[in-house]
Amino acid sequence: MGRNPEDMFGDENTPAYTIGQAAEMLGTTQDFLRRLDEAKLINPHRSSGGHRRYSRYQLRLAARAREMVDQGTALEAACRIIILEDQLEEALRQNEKQ
C-alpha cells in the first residue's frame, strides 16, 4: 500500500524535487547542486533511473550553502560549517530528550 500523499508532502525528508526543479527554486545551477553532493553536504535520493531527487530539508541546506558561497565562503568550508551546525542541532535535540 502506498503512502498517503498528505504524509509525503508534509514530510520534509520526502525526495520530491528533481535537480532542475531544485536549481530553479534556489536560483542556482544544477552543477552547484552536484558539487554539494560531491562535498557530502547533501546526498540526494536516486530514482530507479538514477536521477537525483531532493527533499525540502536538503533544499534548505543547499540554500544555506549558496548564501554562504555568495558571501565569499569557499564551498568546501561552507559545507563543513553547515554539517557541523546540523550535527550540533541534532546533539542539542537529543540532549533535551534526556
Phi, psi and omega in degrees: 000136182285167178282151176293127181305325179297322178293320182294313183286337176278345182272117182290350180259002178289124180284089190252349189242134176287168179297324178294316178296316181298314180299317179295315180299323183271351182067039181227188180259160175295326178299321178300316179295322177296322179294326176294325175295313179299324180280358177067025174284315178231147179234087185296149174295149176250131177289173179300335178271002178088007181278142179289140174228131185249146176264168177298321178301313179296324178294325176296317178297316180297320179296320178296317179298316180298318179300315181293318179295319178298333180272001174107002178281136178298145184305312182298319179293317179300315180298316180297317179299313182295319177299315180295319177299318180295318178296319178297315178302315180295318179297320179294320177298315180296320180296322179294329181289336184275000000 
